[in-house]
Amino acid sequence: MAGEDDEEIRGLFRDLVNLTPTELERWLGTAESKSAGQPSGGGESTGHESGRRIVALLRTPAHDLSEDDHAHMRKVVGYIRRHLAQRPDGDVRETRWRHSLMNWGHDPLKD
């Protein structure tokens, strides 16, 4: 991913983040969302914090995105790719695996 330019990373981000800003905001308000992932220093999980930032990124026009925004998009793309490669067997509907991915803007059941 380091070799991809900003336009390519925006395309990958759009492809992998399959929740709309409204869907992601709604999800982030649930108990399941808040209980998924590892807590960061402030008690909120890293994925939950990232989800709030993803909502903002989805609503930001491409020409207004900063280098820091593109760096976060790279982080999101990397996380989703790695996490998808670790899909557990069976029904994933109510798993922490799916809930964690959804915090990062991707619902594997939408594929």
N, C-alpha and C positions, 0 to 999 in steps of 0.2 A: 503493500500500500504506500510505502514511502515514495515510490516512483510516480504515483498518480498525481495529476495536477488537480487544481481546485474544481474544475468542471467535472472531471471524472469522479471525484469523491462525492460531489453533489448528486451525480447520477446514481452511484452505488447507494448512497444514503436514501434517496427517493425510492429505489428498488427494494431495499431491505426494511425500511420503516414503513410498515403497511397499516399503521393506525393513523387516523386523521387527528388533528390537534384536539378536536372535541372528544373523540373516543379515548385518546390518551389522558386527557384531563379527567374525564369521568372515571377511568380505570384507576388513576393515581389517588382518587378520593376513597377507594375501597380499602377495607381491612386487609384483604388478600394482598393488595399491592404494598401496603405498608409493612407487612410481615415478611415479604420476600427479600432475599439478599442479605449482604453483610452490612451491619450498621457502620457508618463512618463516625467521625469524631463527635458530631452533633446529634447522634441518635438516629438520624434518617439514613436509610441505606444509600449506597453509592448509586445504585440503579434508579431509585426513586428520585434522587436529586438530579440525575441525568435526564430522567423523564420530563421533569419540569423544564429543563433547558431545551430538550428536543421539541417540546411544544412551541417554545419561542423561536427556535430555528425554523420550524415548519412554517411559521407565520412571517418570517423575515424574507424580503425579496433578495434574490441572489446578489444583486449589486450592493446590498448593504451588509453582507456577511464579512466578518473580519477574519484575520488569520487564526485567531483563537477559536472562532466559530468553526472554521474548516478543520482545525485540529480536533475539536470535539466530535465533529462528524466522522473523522477517521477513527476515533476511539469507538464510536457507536458501531460503525461498520465492522471493525475488528471484533468487538464483543459479540455481536449478533452472529457473525460467521463462526467464531469459536464455539459459541453456545449451541448453535444448530448442529454442529458436528458431534455434540455429546447427547443427542436426543435419546431419552430412555425408551425402553420397550414398553409396549402396551398403550393404554389410554392416557394421554397426557393432559386431558382437559382440566383437572383440578390439582396439578402438580406445581411444586415450587419452581421447577424448571420452566414451565410455561409462564408462570407469574413473573419470574425474574426477566424473561425475555420481553414480556409485555411492558414492564417498567422501562425497557430500552426502546419501546415503540414498535415491537414486532410481535404479532400474534401468529404462532405457527399453525393455528387452526384456520386462518384466513387463506393459506396457500392453496 
